[in-house]
């Protein structure tokens, strides 16, 4: 190991003088983390418990230009596709002579959302939210969906929704496209994602038994990127272009 | 195998069988080396801490792939270095992205070059090493800053022990190129 090479002495001096921060004590934290069931086990459990989701993916054809049905007909979902935890509903075009209900004014946020601080929201949700560029959001909200708490992180150009999918969350988020809506199938870090764009669409929460929680229904006026990771389901409602929205999504820690 | 080595082998075998407490002893034994390995790459104490915690969790879950009788430290450090490199890549992607999108206020203060210029020799050497490939970085860190013996360096980089010296030499040459281009004031101190 004493071979003379460029930089040997320089590297020896650097090694002797480099200042390392104090080493943190990690035993307790590491053991707490490995005590949790591995995610893959949870995913297998989910796959057994929610077979409907496993069979729910239907290839979307001619997704653009679908007509929004009247609210009362929203349960008559004709078709849907999606990713686990979020499905996109393609509603039947009303029969001739029927006029769809006009789109309500888009609302910014789930009517059940409660303003919070980042710390309190993380405690309520039971997980540390992924922060774009590790920047604190301008505002933080929590929303309860079934037994799970979702976080909404508001930034200048987007709202980022995060909900853990390796715990008790067992519902789905349904989205319906309105006139001019387009739904694009893409990937975020190699995992399936959807980009809903081109016009307002509605979103709502559906519980594990398939019951629609009408109190969560709202119209989203911005484009939306939906994706999931091994641990979480994300939704970004944004004014960013698709490429930039995907960039934000892929850069999340 | 000395007593410490036998104790370590027992702890690894127990941990691989699901004994978390045994793995806790390995964490205590190697957390300093792991933290320093991570810090050399990410250069941020908080990030290094996160990297090491995640690396230990991954190591625990991959223990079934560890070959008993092999040294544990280089196997662990390889996981740590990979995790740290992923963190740096993710950070760089974010910087690139947000530089383009610019919907966050730019960070205050001067850029990294100004910071490096004001740093001491050790910091500048580390900055020069950071411009090398992951393989070159790894071998220089392992040899000089973590002071692993040749056998463990070989295990960590997944190469035969007989190739370590030549790989170090080539890494040194590539370090020379970086120093000549970007840190010429270090050049005269780098020979030998």
HADDOCK unambig.tbl for C-alpha pairs under 7 A between the chains (distance, minus, plus):
assign (segid A and resid 1 and name CA) (segid B and resid 165 and name CA) 6.59 0.50 0.50
assign (segid A and resid 4 and name CA) (segid B and resid 192 and name CA) 5.61 0.50 0.50
assign (segid A and resid 5 and name CA) (segid B and resid 169 and name CA) 5.52 0.50 0.50
assign (segid A and resid 5 and name CA) (segid B and resid 172 and name CA) 6.11 0.50 0.50
assign (segid A and resid 5 and name CA) (segid B and resid 192 and name CA) 5.79 0.50 0.50
assign (segid A and resid 6 and name CA) (segid B and resid 172 and name CA) 5.15 0.50 0.50
assign (segid A and resid 6 and name CA) (segid B and resid 173 and name CA) 6.17 0.50 0.50
assign (segid A and resid 6 and name CA) (segid B and resid 176 and name CA) 6.56 0.50 0.50
assign (segid A and resid 6 and name CA) (segid B and resid 190 and name CA) 5.92 0.50 0.50
assign (segid A and resid 6 and name CA) (segid B and resid 191 and name CA) 4.97 0.50 0.50
assign (segid A and resid 6 and name CA) (segid B and resid 192 and name CA) 5.50 0.50 0.50
assign (segid A and resid 7 and name CA) (segid B and resid 172 and name CA) 6.24 0.50 0.50
assign (segid A and resid 7 and name CA) (segid B and resid 190 and name CA) 4.18 0.50 0.50
assign (segid A and resid 7 and name CA) (segid B and resid 191 and name CA) 5.55 0.50 0.50
assign (segid A and resid 7 and name CA) (segid B and resid 192 and name CA) 6.18 0.50 0.50
assign (segid A and resid 8 and name CA) (segid B and resid 192 and name CA) 5.79 0.50 0.50
assign (segid A and resid 9 and name CA) (segid B and resid 190 and name CA) 6.70 0.50 0.50
assign (segid A and resid 9 and name CA) (segid B and resid 192 and name CA) 6.15 0.50 0.50
assign (segid A and resid 10 and name CA) (segid B and resid 189 and name CA) 6.28 0.50 0.50
assign (segid A and resid 10 and name CA) (segid B and resid 190 and name CA) 5.30 0.50 0.50
assign (segid A and resid 11 and name CA) (segid B and resid 144 and name CA) 6.38 0.50 0.50
assign (segid A and resid 12 and name CA) (segid B and resid 144 and name CA) 6.29 0.50 0.50
assign (segid A and resid 14 and name CA) (segid B and resid 121 and name CA) 6.65 0.50 0.50
assign (segid A and resid 14 and name CA) (segid B and resid 122 and name CA) 4.14 0.50 0.50
assign (segid A and resid 14 and name CA) (segid B and resid 125 and name CA) 6.79 0.50 0.50
assign (segid A and resid 15 and name CA) (segid B and resid 144 and name CA) 6.00 0.50 0.50
assign (segid A and resid 15 and name CA) (segid B and resid 145 and name CA) 5.04 0.50 0.50
assign (segid A and resid 17 and name CA) (segid B and resid 122 and name CA) 6.39 0.50 0.50
assign (segid A and resid 18 and name CA) (segid B and resid 122 and name CA) 5.59 0.50 0.50
assign (segid A and resid 20 and name CA) (segid B and resid 36 and name CA) 6.81 0.50 0.50
assign (segid A and resid 21 and name CA) (segid B and resid 45 and name CA) 6.48 0.50 0.50
assign (segid A and resid 23 and name CA) (segid B and resid 32 and name CA) 5.58 0.50 0.50
assign (segid A and resid 23 and name CA) (segid B and resid 35 and name CA) 6.35 0.50 0.50
assign (segid A and resid 24 and name CA) (segid B and resid 49 and name CA) 6.98 0.50 0.50
assign (segid A and resid 26 and name CA) (segid B and resid 53 and name CA) 6.71 0.50 0.50
assign (segid A and resid 27 and name CA) (segid B and resid 24 and name CA) 5.48 0.50 0.50
assign (segid A and resid 27 and name CA) (segid B and resid 27 and name CA) 5.72 0.50 0.50
assign (segid A and resid 27 and name CA) (segid B and resid 28 and name CA) 6.18 0.50 0.50
assign (segid A and resid 30 and name CA) (segid B and resid 53 and name CA) 5.90 0.50 0.50
assign (segid A and resid 30 and name CA) (segid B and resid 56 and name CA) 6.76 0.50 0.50
assign (segid A and resid 30 and name CA) (segid B and resid 57 and name CA) 6.32 0.50 0.50
assign (segid A and resid 31 and name CA) (segid B and resid 20 and name CA) 6.58 0.50 0.50
assign (segid A and resid 31 and name CA) (segid B and resid 24 and name CA) 6.68 0.50 0.50
assign (segid A and resid 34 and name CA) (segid B and resid 57 and name CA) 6.01 0.50 0.50
assign (segid A and resid 133 and name CA) (segid B and resid 94 and name CA) 6.19 0.50 0.50
assign (segid A and resid 156 and name CA) (segid B and resid 103 and name CA) 6.87 0.50 0.50
assign (segid A and resid 244 and name CA) (segid B and resid 101 and name CA) 6.89 0.50 0.50
assign (segid A and resid 247 and name CA) (segid B and resid 97 and name CA) 6.35 0.50 0.50
assign (segid A and resid 251 and name CA) (segid B and resid 90 and name CA) 5.99 0.50 0.50
assign (segid A and resid 251 and name CA) (segid B and resid 93 and name CA) 6.23 0.50 0.50
assign (segid A and resid 251 and name CA) (segid B and resid 94 and name CA) 5.37 0.50 0.50
